[in-house]
Amino acid sequence: LITLEDILEEIVGDITDEFDVVRKDSGLSMAEDGSYLVEGAMTIRDLNRRTEWSLPDDEANTIAGLMIHEAQMIPNEGQVFSFHGFRFEVVARRENRITQLKLRRL
C-alpha cells in the first residue's frame, strides 16, 4: 500500500506529522542553570505537554514562531525577550530561521 504521504516524501523528503514516532527526548533539554534548550521547530503544543506550561498556541505553531510573532521581527543570536512569563533567548539562528532557544520561567 502506497500512501499520498509516501509519494510526497519521495519528492520533498521526510515529513514529520502527529502520526510519526519521535524520540521522547528530542527537541528539549534542561540546562545546568534550570533553563530549557528548545529546538525552534518544536511545536508549542508539544513543549506545553512536556513541561506542563501553558504558552499560547493561537498565533504560532512552533516556539520559534511564537518568539518571532511576539518580537515582531526575526531576532539575532543572543537577543533576549520576555513575554508570557518567560525569558526567551536566541541561542542559534540559520538564515531566517531560529534553530535553538533558551527558555526560563520568570
Backbone as numpy.savetxt, mean C-alpha at the origin, in Angstrom:
# Nx Ny Nz CAx CAy CAz Cx Cy Cz
-9.31 -26.24 -18.76 -10.16 -25.05 -18.76 -9.27 -23.81 -18.76
-9.47 -22.94 -19.70 -8.71 -21.68 -19.80 -9.67 -20.54 -19.50
-9.28 -19.70 -18.55 -10.13 -18.57 -18.16 -9.69 -17.30 -18.87
-10.54 -16.30 -18.81 -10.20 -14.99 -19.36 -8.97 -14.43 -18.64
-8.88 -14.66 -17.33 -7.72 -14.19 -16.57 -6.44 -14.84 -17.09
-6.48 -16.14 -17.42 -5.31 -16.83 -17.97 -4.84 -16.18 -19.27
-5.80 -15.84 -20.12 -5.46 -15.20 -21.40 -4.84 -13.83 -21.17
-5.46 -13.03 -20.28 -4.93 -11.70 -19.98 -3.54 -11.77 -19.38
-3.30 -12.75 -18.49 -1.99 -12.88 -17.87 -0.92 -13.25 -18.90
-1.29 -13.98 -19.93 -0.34 -14.28 -21.00 0.07 -13.02 -21.74
-0.86 -12.07 -21.84 -0.60 -10.83 -22.57 0.13 -9.81 -21.71
-0.37 -9.56 -20.48 0.15 -8.46 -19.66 0.99 -8.90 -18.47
1.07 -10.19 -18.20 1.81 -10.66 -17.03 0.87 -11.00 -15.89
1.43 -11.40 -14.76 0.62 -11.83 -13.62 -0.33 -10.75 -13.15
-1.54 -11.18 -12.81 -2.56 -10.30 -12.25 -2.90 -10.86 -10.88
-2.76 -10.04 -9.85 -3.11 -10.47 -8.51 -4.46 -9.88 -8.16
-5.37 -10.74 -7.72 -6.68 -10.26 -7.30 -7.06 -10.92 -5.99
-8.31 -10.72 -5.55 -8.73 -11.22 -4.24 -8.79 -12.73 -4.17
-8.69 -13.43 -5.30 -8.76 -14.89 -5.31 -7.39 -15.54 -5.30
-6.34 -14.77 -5.47 -4.98 -15.30 -5.45 -4.48 -15.43 -4.03
-3.72 -16.49 -3.78 -3.13 -16.69 -2.47 -1.87 -15.85 -2.39
-1.78 -15.00 -1.36 -0.63 -14.14 -1.16 -0.02 -14.49 0.18
1.32 -14.50 0.24 1.97 -14.77 1.52 1.45 -13.84 2.59
1.21 -14.39 3.76 0.65 -13.63 4.87 1.54 -12.46 5.27
2.86 -12.62 5.17 3.77 -11.57 5.64 4.18 -10.59 4.54
3.65 -10.76 3.35 4.08 -9.87 2.26 3.49 -8.48 2.40
4.29 -7.49 2.08 3.81 -6.12 2.04 3.83 -5.35 3.33
4.06 -6.02 4.46 3.97 -5.35 5.76 4.98 -5.95 6.72
5.74 -5.08 7.38 6.66 -5.55 8.42 6.80 -4.48 9.48
7.05 -4.92 10.71 7.20 -3.97 11.80 8.68 -3.62 11.96
8.95 -2.33 12.06 10.32 -1.85 12.27 10.65 -1.89 13.76
11.93 -1.75 14.08 12.37 -1.80 15.48 11.75 -0.70 16.33
11.45 0.45 15.72 10.89 1.57 16.48 9.37 1.48 16.67
8.77 0.36 16.24 7.33 0.18 16.41 6.49 0.67 15.24
7.13 1.31 14.28 6.40 1.75 13.08 6.29 0.56 12.13
5.50 0.74 11.09 5.31 -0.31 10.10 5.88 0.12 8.75
6.61 -0.78 8.10 7.03 -0.58 6.72 5.99 -1.25 5.84
5.41 -0.48 4.93 4.29 -0.95 4.13 4.61 -0.73 2.65
4.38 -1.75 1.84 4.51 -1.59 0.40 3.41 -0.67 -0.08
3.75 0.26 -0.96 2.77 1.23 -1.45 1.59 0.60 -2.15
1.78 -0.56 -2.76 0.71 -1.23 -3.50 -0.25 -2.00 -2.59
0.05 -2.08 -1.29 -0.83 -2.81 -0.39 -2.18 -2.10 -0.30
-3.25 -2.86 -0.37 -4.56 -2.24 -0.29 -4.83 -1.77 1.14
-5.57 -0.70 1.24 -5.93 -0.16 2.55 -6.75 -1.20 3.31
-7.59 -1.89 2.60 -8.44 -2.91 3.23 -7.58 -4.00 3.89
-6.57 -4.50 3.16 -5.68 -5.52 3.73 -4.90 -4.97 4.92
-4.40 -3.75 4.80 -3.65 -3.13 5.90 -4.54 -2.99 7.13
-5.75 -2.52 6.95 -6.68 -2.38 8.08 -6.96 -3.72 8.74
-7.14 -4.75 7.95 -7.42 -6.09 8.50 -6.23 -6.63 9.29
-5.03 -6.43 8.76 -3.86 -7.00 9.41 -3.39 -6.22 10.63
-3.77 -4.95 10.72 -3.31 -4.12 11.84 -4.44 -3.70 12.78
-5.69 -4.01 12.39 -6.87 -3.58 13.14 -6.98 -2.06 13.17
-6.50 -1.39 12.12 -6.66 0.04 11.97 -7.95 0.31 11.22
-8.28 1.57 11.05 -9.49 1.92 10.30 -9.22 3.10 9.36
-8.15 2.99 8.59 -7.86 4.03 7.60 -8.96 4.02 6.53
-9.37 5.19 6.06 -10.47 5.24 5.09 -10.05 4.71 3.72
-10.95 3.97 3.08 -10.67 3.44 1.74 -11.69 3.89 0.71
-12.38 4.99 1.00 -13.40 5.46 0.06 -12.81 6.32 -1.07
-11.66 6.92 -0.88 -11.05 7.78 -1.91 -9.86 7.13 -2.61
-9.32 6.06 -2.04 -8.15 5.39 -2.63 -8.22 3.91 -2.30
-7.60 3.10 -3.14 -7.59 1.66 -2.94 -6.33 1.19 -2.22
-5.19 1.82 -2.51 -3.92 1.42 -1.92 -3.44 2.46 -0.91
-2.50 2.06 -0.07 -1.97 2.98 0.93 -1.19 4.11 0.26
-0.50 3.83 -0.83 0.19 4.90 -1.57 -0.83 5.85 -2.19
-1.92 5.31 -2.69 -2.98 6.14 -3.25 -3.60 7.05 -2.22
-3.76 6.55 -0.99 -4.30 7.37 0.10 -3.36 8.52 0.40
-2.06 8.23 0.46 -1.11 9.29 0.76 -1.11 10.35 -0.34
-1.12 9.93 -1.59 -1.15 10.88 -2.71 -2.43 11.71 -2.68
-3.55 11.06 -2.39 -4.83 11.77 -2.31 -4.80 12.83 -1.21
-4.35 12.45 -0.04 -4.34 13.38 1.10 -3.30 14.49 0.91
-2.14 14.16 0.36 -1.09 15.16 0.17 -1.36 16.03 -1.06
-2.22 15.56 -1.94 -2.56 16.24 -3.20 -1.32 16.47 -4.06
-0.40 15.51 -3.98 0.83 15.53 -4.77 1.47 14.16 -4.68
2.48 13.92 -5.51 3.28 12.70 -5.39 4.52 13.07 -4.61
4.57 12.70 -3.32 5.68 13.12 -2.47 7.01 12.46 -2.86
8.09 13.11 -2.49 9.43 12.58 -2.70 9.85 11.72 -1.51
10.89 10.93 -1.69 11.44 10.13 -0.60 11.80 11.04 0.56
11.47 10.62 1.76 11.79 11.38 2.96 10.72 12.36 3.40
9.78 12.68 2.52 8.71 13.61 2.92 7.78 12.93 3.92
7.30 13.73 4.87 6.46 13.22 5.95 5.17 14.02 6.00
4.06 13.31 6.20 2.74 13.92 6.34 2.03 13.26 7.50
1.12 14.00 8.11 0.29 13.44 9.19 -1.17 13.65 8.85
-1.91 12.56 8.85 -3.36 12.61 8.68 -3.97 11.30 9.15
-5.26 11.36 9.49 -6.01 10.20 9.98 -5.36 9.57 11.21
-4.66 10.38 12.01 -4.04 9.87 13.23 -2.76 9.09 13.02
-2.15 9.23 11.84 -0.92 8.51 11.53 0.11 9.44 10.93
1.37 9.06 11.08 2.49 9.75 10.43 2.89 8.89 9.25
2.84 9.46 8.05 3.19 8.77 6.81 4.52 9.32 6.32
5.49 8.45 6.09 6.79 8.86 5.54 7.08 8.04 4.29
7.48 8.72 3.23 7.85 8.03 1.99 9.26 7.48 2.16
9.38 6.17 2.12 10.69 5.52 2.25 11.32 5.31 0.88
10.51 4.90 -0.09 11.04 4.64 -1.44 10.01 5.04 -2.49
10.55 5.58 -3.58 9.70 6.00 -4.70 10.44 5.65 -5.98
9.70 5.14 -6.95 10.26 4.83 -8.26 9.40 5.54 -9.30
9.99 6.49 -9.98 9.29 7.35 -10.94 8.10 8.01 -10.24
6.89 7.79 -10.71 5.71 8.40 -10.08 4.99 7.46 -9.12
5.68 6.44 -8.66 5.05 5.46 -7.76 5.73 5.45 -6.40
4.93 5.51 -5.36 5.45 5.33 -4.01 5.51 3.83 -3.78
6.70 3.30 -3.57 6.85 1.85 -3.44 6.91 1.38 -2.00
7.31 2.24 -1.07 7.34 1.85 0.34 7.11 3.06 1.23
6.32 2.83 2.27 5.99 3.86 3.25 6.31 3.37 4.64
6.52 4.31 5.54 6.66 4.01 6.96 5.49 4.68 7.66
4.70 3.91 8.39 3.53 4.43 9.09 3.69 4.25 10.58
3.28 5.26 11.30 3.30 5.20 12.76 2.07 5.91 13.29
1.43 5.30 14.26 0.26 5.92 14.89 0.72 7.11 15.72
-0.01 8.22 15.64 0.34 9.42 16.42 -0.26 9.36 17.81
